[in-house]
Amino acid sequence: MALRVLQGPEKLREVTKLLDSLEADLRNDSLDSAQRTQTLLQLRQHGTSPDNAGPIYSKKGIEVLSKYGVDGETTDVRHAALRCVANALLLDENMRQLFVDTGRCGKLAEMLKCDSSEHEMVISRVLFLSTYNTNANFEDLINNHSLGDNVHYQILRHAKQFPKSGRKPLSQIDELAFIDTLKLVFNVAKLFPDLSSTFSPSIPHIFKIISRIDIPLKPLDGLLGTLLNCLSTLDLENKKGRSYESNPLFPTFNQNCNVDKLINILDQAVSAYEPDELETKAIPLLHALVTIHELAPEGPRKYMQWLLLPDDNDRSRPIGQSDTLSSKLLKLSTMPYANLKVAISELMFVLSGKDAESLTKNIGYGFAAGLLASRGIQIPQSAGEAFSTNSQGLDPAINPITGQRWDAEKEDTGPPMTKAEKEREAERLFVLFERAKANGILGIENPVTQALHEGRLQEISDSDSD
C-alpha cells in the first residue's frame, strides 16, 4: 500500500511518532521484525525531504537509525534503516559528522563484505558520503575493519559478472552498487593519497572490466566513466612494490590490450562530448594515458605513439585538419579550456619523449608553440629557424610550421603578390615575430633584424618592379 503523502505539521507529528516508537523499541523490544521494517520504510519515505522531518535530521535520529542499521536482527531491518541514514547524509551534510560520531563506521566497513548488491549500494553510499567534511578515520577503517579487503571483495565479485563471452550488461542494481563502491574508492584514494595503495589488488580486475565492457554512446559517464575516474587515483606506478602475477597495465597475453581500449574510449569521447564537457570528464583518462606511457615497455609505448601522434596520412593536410584522433586532440588544445589544454599538452609532450624539438617535429611548429608555451618551455632554436632553413632533426619533406608534406600543399595558382602586398605581409610577420619574442614564446633573434645587422638587406627604389 502506498504511503499517504503528508505535509506540514501533520508530517512532523507522524515522523516524531515513528521515531519515538523505534527509540522505545530499543529499550523494551516492543516491535517485531516486520513492524520494525515497516516503521523504518515509512520513515525513509517521509525523510526524502528534510522539510518537517526534523527528528530524522537530528543527533538522536541518526543515532537511532544507525543503531538499527548495523545491529538490526534481519537484513531487511538493517537495509531499511541504512537507507534512511543514506538519505539524511545526502540531503543534509551536517548529518555526516553526526553519523561518524556514532562510532559505527567500522561496523559498516565490516558489513561491506556481502553478496547482495542492494546492501553493497547503501553501505558504500553511507561510507562514501562520510568522506566529505568529517573526521572519519579511514586509515583505521582499512587497518582494523577490513575496508580495503571488503572493497576488493566487491570489485572481484562484479568482475566475475563480465565474462569473456556473452557480454550481457549488469542489472541496474548491480551497476548502481558497483558505481557507489568505486566512488568510495575514488574519494578515499583522492583525499588520502597514502591510502591509495590499499586498493592496488583491485587494479588488475578494474582493467579486466574496462577491457570487457562495451563502450556506451557517452563513454565517460555511468559505470565506465566511474571506472576511469577510479583508475586515475590508484597506484598505477606500483610505488609500494606490490607483487602481481602479471603486469596489470601490460598483461603478458597482450601487452597492448589496455592501451588499445583506453585509446578507443578517448576516440569515441572526443566525438561524443562538447569541449566544455571534456574539460572535466576527459582529464582522468588523459592523465591515466600519460602515466601508462611513462611506465610502458617499448612495444606499448610505440603503439601509443602510433595511435595518438599524427601519421603520414595526417600530413596530406596541415596537421589538425583531418578527422583522426590526433587532429581532434590538437584542435581541442587550442580551445579556451585550461585543464583540457594542459592535459593534452602533457600527453603530447610525453609521447614525444619530453623533448621540445621532437614535439615540434611530431605536431608542427604551429601547435607546438602553443603547447610548449602552456608548459613554460621555449620553442627550440632549430624550430624557430625552420622559416628559412632545414635544421637538423626536422624532415626536409615536411613543412615545419604546419606539419604538412610539401608535396601535398596546394599550388598557388593566383596572381603574384604586388609589391605593396609583399611589404604589408613582411611588416605583419615582423610584428608577429616581435610579439612572440616579447611573450617569451620565441627565444631567438628576429630573422629580419638579424639580416639587417649582417648587412644582408638592401633598400630598393620605388621604380623597382620586383
C-alpha positions in Angstrom: 0.0 0.0 0.0 1.4 3.4 -1.0 2.1 5.8 1.9 -0.1 8.8 2.0 2.0 12.0 1.4 1.9 14.2 4.5 2.8 17.8 4.7 3.5 20.4 7.3 2.7 19.8 11.0 0.9 16.6 10.2 4.1 15.1 8.7 6.2 16.4 11.6 3.8 14.7 14.1 4.0 11.4 12.2 7.8 11.4 11.9 8.1 12.2 15.6 5.7 9.3 16.5 7.5 6.8 14.2 11.0 7.7 15.6 9.7 7.6 19.2 8.4 4.1 18.6 11.7 3.0 17.3 13.6 4.6 20.3 11.2 2.8 22.7 11.7 -0.5 20.9 15.5 -0.2 21.5 14.7 -0.1 25.2 11.9 -2.6 25.6 11.8 -4.7 22.4 8.2 -3.7 21.7 8.1 -4.3 18.0 8.6 -7.4 15.9 10.8 -7.6 12.9 8.0 -6.9 10.4 6.9 -3.8 12.4 10.4 -2.5 12.7 10.9 -2.8 8.9 7.6 -1.2 8.1 8.3 1.7 10.5 11.7 2.3 9.0 10.3 2.2 5.5 7.7 4.8 6.4 10.4 7.0 7.9 12.5 6.7 4.8 9.6 7.8 2.7 9.0 10.8 5.0 12.7 11.6 5.0 13.1 12.0 1.3 12.7 15.7 2.0 14.1 17.4 5.2 11.0 19.7 5.4 9.1 18.9 8.6 11.2 15.8 9.1 13.4 17.3 11.8 13.5 14.2 14.1 15.2 12.2 11.4 17.7 15.0 10.7 19.0 15.3 14.3 21.6 13.7 16.5 19.0 11.4 18.1 17.5 10.4 14.8 20.9 9.5 13.3 21.8 7.6 16.5 18.6 5.5 16.5 18.6 4.8 12.7 22.3 3.9 12.6 21.8 1.5 15.6 19.2 -0.4 13.6 21.4 -0.1 10.5 24.3 -2.1 12.0 22.6 -4.1 14.8 19.2 -4.9 13.3 18.3 -8.5 13.6 17.4 -9.0 9.9 18.8 -7.8 6.7 15.5 -6.1 5.9 15.7 -4.1 9.1 19.3 -3.1 8.5 18.8 -2.2 4.9 15.7 -0.1 5.6 17.5 1.8 8.4 20.6 2.4 6.3 18.5 3.8 3.5 17.1 6.4 6.0 20.7 7.2 7.1 21.9 7.5 3.5 19.1 9.9 2.6 19.8 12.1 5.6 23.6 12.2 4.8 22.9 13.0 1.2 20.3 15.8 1.8 21.9 17.4 4.8 25.7 17.5 5.0 25.6 18.3 8.7 24.3 14.7 9.3 27.6 13.3 8.0 29.6 14.2 11.1 26.8 13.1 13.3 26.9 9.7 11.8 30.6 9.5 12.2 30.2 10.5 15.8 28.1 7.4 16.4 31.3 5.3 16.0 29.6 2.9 13.6 31.7 3.4 10.5 33.9 0.5 11.5 31.0 -1.9 11.8 29.7 -0.7 8.5 33.0 -1.2 6.8 32.9 -4.8 8.0 29.4 -5.3 6.7 30.6 -4.4 3.2 31.6 -8.0 2.7 28.3 -9.2 1.4 26.8 -10.8 -1.7 23.8 -8.5 -2.0 24.2 -5.5 -4.3 21.3 -3.8 -2.5 23.3 -4.0 0.7 26.6 -3.1 -1.0 25.0 0.0 -2.5 23.6 1.5 0.7 26.7 0.6 2.8 29.1 2.1 0.2 26.9 5.2 -0.2 26.9 5.9 3.5 30.7 5.4 3.7 31.2 7.5 0.6 29.2 10.4 1.9 31.2 10.1 5.2 34.3 11.1 3.3 33.0 14.7 2.9 33.8 17.2 5.7 34.1 14.7 8.5 36.9 13.4 10.7 36.2 9.8 9.8 39.4 7.8 10.3 39.7 5.8 7.0 43.2 4.6 8.0 41.5 2.9 11.0 38.7 1.5 8.8 41.4 0.0 6.5 43.7 -1.4 9.2 41.2 -2.6 11.7 37.9 -3.0 9.9 38.9 -4.6 6.6 37.6 -1.8 4.4 40.2 -2.4 1.7 39.7 -6.2 1.7 35.9 -5.8 1.5 36.1 -3.2 -1.3 38.3 -5.7 -3.2 35.7 -8.4 -2.5 33.0 -6.4 -4.2 35.2 -5.4 -7.2 36.2 -9.0 -7.7 32.5 -10.1 -7.3 31.5 -7.6 -10.1 34.5 -8.5 -12.3 33.1 -12.1 -12.4 29.9 -10.6 -14.0 32.0 -9.6 -17.1 32.8 -12.9 -18.8 34.9 -13.1 -21.9 31.9 -14.1 -24.0 28.3 -13.1 -23.8 28.8 -9.6 -22.6 25.4 -9.1 -21.0 25.1 -5.7 -19.2 24.8 -5.6 -15.4 21.4 -5.4 -13.8 20.6 -1.9 -12.7 21.0 -2.7 -9.0 24.4 -4.3 -9.7 25.6 -1.3 -11.7 24.4 1.2 -9.2 26.0 -0.7 -6.3 29.3 -1.0 -8.2 29.3 2.7 -9.0 28.9 3.6 -5.3 31.7 1.3 -4.3 34.0 2.8 -7.0 33.1 6.3 -5.9 34.1 5.3 -2.3 37.4 4.1 -3.6 37.9 7.3 -5.6 37.3 9.6 -2.7 39.4 7.7 -0.2 42.3 7.4 -2.6 41.9 11.1 -3.7 41.5 12.6 -0.2 44.1 10.3 1.5 46.8 9.5 -1.1 48.8 7.5 1.4 45.9 5.0 1.5 45.7 4.7 -2.3 47.9 1.6 -2.4 45.3 -0.2 -0.2 43.2 -0.7 -3.4 46.1 -1.9 -5.6 45.0 -5.5 -5.6 41.9 -4.4 -7.4 43.8 -2.8 -10.3 44.0 -5.9 -12.5 40.3 -6.5 -12.1 39.4 -2.9 -12.9 41.4 -3.2 -16.1 39.8 -6.5 -16.9 36.3 -5.0 -16.6 37.3 -2.0 -18.7 38.7 -4.3 -21.4 35.5 -6.3 -21.5 32.8 -3.6 -21.1 31.1 -2.3 -24.1 31.8 1.4 -24.8 28.5 3.3 -24.5 27.4 6.3 -26.5 28.6 8.6 -23.7 31.8 6.7 -22.7 32.8 9.0 -19.8 29.5 8.7 -18.0 28.0 5.9 -16.0 29.9 2.8 -14.9 32.7 3.2 -17.4 33.3 6.8 -16.5 33.4 5.9 -12.8 35.9 3.1 -13.5 38.2 5.5 -15.3 37.9 8.1 -12.6 38.7 5.5 -10.0 41.7 4.3 -12.0 43.2 7.8 -12.1 43.6 7.8 -8.3 45.2 4.4 -7.9 48.9 3.5 -7.6 49.4 2.5 -11.3 53.2 3.2 -10.8 53.3 0.5 -8.1 55.3 2.7 -5.8 54.8 0.2 -3.0 56.3 -2.6 -5.0 53.3 -4.9 -4.8 53.7 -8.3 -6.4 51.3 -9.2 -9.3 51.1 -12.4 -11.2 51.3 -10.4 -14.4 51.8 -6.6 -15.0 48.2 -5.3 -14.7 48.8 -2.5 -17.2 50.6 -4.6 -19.8 49.5 -8.2 -19.3 51.6 -10.9 -20.9 48.9 -12.3 -23.1 48.5 -9.0 -24.9 50.6 -6.0 -23.8 48.6 -3.6 -25.9 45.0 -4.6 -24.8 44.5 -2.0 -22.1 46.2 0.8 -24.1 44.1 -0.1 -27.1 40.8 0.0 -25.1 41.6 3.3 -23.4 42.5 5.0 -26.6 39.3 3.7 -28.3 37.4 5.2 -25.4 39.2 8.5 -25.8 38.5 8.4 -29.6 34.8 8.0 -29.0 34.7 10.5 -26.2 36.1 13.4 -28.2 33.3 12.9 -30.7 30.6 12.4 -28.1 31.1 15.4 -25.9 31.4 19.1 -26.3 34.7 20.7 -25.3 33.3 22.2 -22.1 32.2 18.7 -21.0 35.6 17.2 -21.9 37.2 19.9 -19.7 36.2 17.9 -16.7 35.2 14.4 -17.9 38.3 13.6 -20.0 41.0 14.7 -17.6 41.2 11.4 -15.6 41.5 9.4 -18.8 44.2 11.7 -20.3 46.2 11.6 -17.1 45.9 7.8 -17.0 47.3 7.6 -20.5 50.2 9.9 -19.6 51.1 7.6 -16.6 50.7 4.4 -18.6 53.0 5.8 -21.4 55.6 6.7 -18.8 55.6 3.1 -17.4 55.2 1.3 -20.8 57.8 -1.0 -22.2 59.0 -0.2 -25.7 56.2 -2.1 -27.6 53.2 -0.5 -25.9 55.0 2.9 -25.9 55.5 2.7 -29.7 51.9 1.5 -30.1 50.6 4.5 -28.2 52.7 6.9 -30.2 51.4 5.3 -33.4 47.8 5.7 -32.3 48.0 9.2 -30.8 50.5 11.2 -32.8 49.9 12.4 -36.4 50.9 9.9 -39.1 51.7 10.3 -42.7 48.0 10.4 -43.7 47.5 13.4 -41.4 50.2 15.2 -43.3 48.3 15.3 -46.6 46.8 18.5 -45.0 48.0 20.9 -42.3 48.1 18.9 -39.0 44.8 19.3 -37.1 42.5 19.4 -40.1 41.9 15.7 -40.6 39.3 13.6 -38.8 41.9 11.5 -36.9 42.1 11.3 -33.1 45.4 13.2 -33.0 43.9 16.0 -35.1 40.9 16.2 -32.8 43.1 16.4 -29.7 45.3 19.1 -31.2 42.3 21.2 -32.2 40.9 20.8 -28.6 44.3 22.0 -27.3 43.7 25.4 -29.0 40.3 26.0 -27.3 39.9 28.1 -24.1 39.7 25.3 -21.6 42.7 25.3 -19.3 42.5 21.9 -17.8 42.0 20.2 -21.2 44.8 22.2 -22.8 47.2 21.2 -20.0 46.2 17.5 -20.1 46.6 17.3 -23.9 49.9 19.2 -23.7 51.2 16.8 -21.2 50.1 13.8 -23.3 51.7 15.1 -26.5 54.9 16.0 -24.6 55.4 12.6 -23.1 54.5 10.9 -26.4 57.4 13.0 -27.9 59.9 11.8 -25.3 59.6 15.1 -23.3 61.7 16.7 -26.0 60.6 20.1 -27.4 62.3 19.5 -30.8 60.6 16.1 -31.2 57.3 17.6 -30.2 57.7 20.3 -32.9 58.7 17.6 -35.4 55.6 15.5 -34.5 52.9 18.1 -34.5 54.3 21.1 -36.4 55.5 24.5 -35.2 52.0 25.9 -35.0 50.7 23.5 -32.4 54.0 23.0 -30.6 54.4 26.8 -30.0 51.1 26.9 -28.0 51.6 23.6 -26.2 55.2 24.5 -25.2 54.2 28.0 -24.1 51.5 26.5 -21.9 54.2 24.5 -20.2 56.6 27.5 -19.9 59.1 25.9 -22.4 60.7 27.9 -25.2 60.4 26.8 -28.8 63.7 25.1 -29.7 66.2 27.2 -31.7 66.0 24.8 -34.6 62.2 25.2 -34.8 62.5 28.9 -34.9 65.0 28.7 -37.8 62.7 26.5 -39.7 61.3 29.5 -41.5 64.5 29.8 -43.5 66.5 26.5 -43.0 66.0 22.8 -42.7 67.7 22.4 -39.4 69.0 19.2 -38.0 66.2 16.9 -36.8 63.4 18.3 -39.0 62.3 16.4 -42.0 63.0 18.4 -45.2 59.9 16.9 -46.8 57.7 18.4 -44.1 56.6 22.0 -43.7 57.8 22.6 -40.1 55.2 25.2 -39.5 52.0 23.3 -40.5 53.3 19.7 -40.3 52.0 19.1 -43.8 54.1 17.4 -46.5 55.5 20.0 -49.0 54.3 17.8 -51.9 50.7 17.8 -50.5 50.5 21.6 -50.3 48.2 23.3 -52.8 50.0 25.1 -55.5 49.3 28.8 -55.5 47.6 29.5 -58.9 46.5 33.0 -58.1 48.2 36.2 -59.4 51.6 37.0 -57.8 51.6 39.4 -54.9 52.1 43.1 -55.7 55.0 45.0 -54.2 52.6 46.7 -51.7 51.2 43.3 -50.6 54.6 41.9 -50.1 55.6 44.9 -47.9 52.4 44.6 -45.8 53.0 40.8 -45.4 56.6 41.3 -44.4 55.6 44.0 -41.9 52.9 41.8 -40.4 55.3 38.9 -40.0 57.9 41.2 -38.4 55.4 42.4 -35.8 54.1 38.9 -35.0 57.7 37.7 -34.5 58.4 40.6 -32.2 55.2 39.9 -30.2 56.2 36.2 -29.8 59.6 37.2 -28.5 58.1 39.7 -26.1 55.7 37.0 -24.7 58.6 34.6 -24.2 57.3 32.1 -26.9 60.4 32.6 -29.0 63.9 33.0 -27.7 65.8 33.7 -30.9 66.6 36.8 -33.0 64.0 38.1 -35.5 65.4 36.9 -38.8 64.7 40.3 -40.4 66.6 42.1 -37.6 69.4 39.6 -37.9 69.6 40.1 -41.7 69.8 43.9 -41.2 72.6 43.6 -38.7 74.5 41.3 -41.0 74.1 43.7 -43.9 72.0 41.3 -46.0 69.2 43.8 -46.6 69.3 46.5 -49.3 67.0 49.3 -49.9 65.2 49.2 -53.3 63.8 52.2 -55.1 60.1 52.7 -55.9 60.9 52.1 -59.6 61.9 48.5 -58.9 59.3 46.2 -60.3 60.4 43.0 -58.4 
